[in-house]
Amino acid sequence: MAAPIITVDLHGLFREDAVKAIDRALKTADAGTYQIRLIHGYHRGTSLKNMIIDEYKYHPKVRRIAPGDNQGITVLVLREL
């Protein structure tokens, strides 16, 4: 059983590697997982943040995309609590 919140650190990854890491987390997520926290950073992370929004806003497992508790985190909400 996967964790309720999966955290993926994307610091230093190129777009293709970040997509692979996020896709792995989405495959790992099961019915008990309600969020995937993506840590992309703030200063150089805006390109990854934009990619996350563009690539995953229509993904079948993602209900919505929310900002994290700081500007360097984006949350994929898989199900509401």
N, C-alpha and C positions, 0 to 999 in steps of 0.2 A: 504494500500500500504506500502510495506517495505521500509526501508531507502536505499539510494544508496550504502552506506557502512555499513555493520553490523560488530560490534566489539565484540569479544568473549574473555573474560579473562579466561585463563586456569591455572593460577597460583595455585599450591597446589592440582590440580586434578590428580587422578590416570588415567591411560590409558582408562579404561572403561567409567569413568565419562566424560573424555575429548571427547571421541567419541560421547557420548550421546549429549553433549553440541554442538558439531560441526554439528551433524545430525539435531538437532533442528534448528540451524541457517540456514542450507541448506533448510529445509522444509519451513522456514519463508521467504526465499528469493523468490522474484518474478521477473518479467521482468524488474523492475526498479532498481534492485540490481545488481551491477557489481563487488563488492568485498566483501569478508569476511576476516576481519583482525583478526588473531589469535595471542593473546598475551600469549606466553608460558614462557617467561623469558629466560635468557641467561645461568646463571651458572648451574642450575639444569634442564633447559628446553630442553637440547639437545635430551633427550629420547622422549619427546613429539614432538619436531620438526621432528625427524626421523619417528615417528609414523604417523604424518600428511602427510608426503611425501609418505610413503608406502601405507597408507589407502586410500588416496584421489587422487592420481595421475591419476587413471582411472575412477574416479566418473563421471557419465554422465553430471552433472551440471558444473563440474570444467574444464575450458579450459586449464588452466595452473596454476602452483604454483610458486609464486615469493617471493623473500626475501622482508621483510619489510624495514622500514627506519632505523632499528637497528637490531642487531643479535637476539634479543628476540621476534621478530615478524615475522610471516609467513603469506603470503596473498594468499588466494584462489581467483583466477580471474575467475569470472563467465561469463563475457562478456567484450570485449574490448570497450574502449570509441571511 
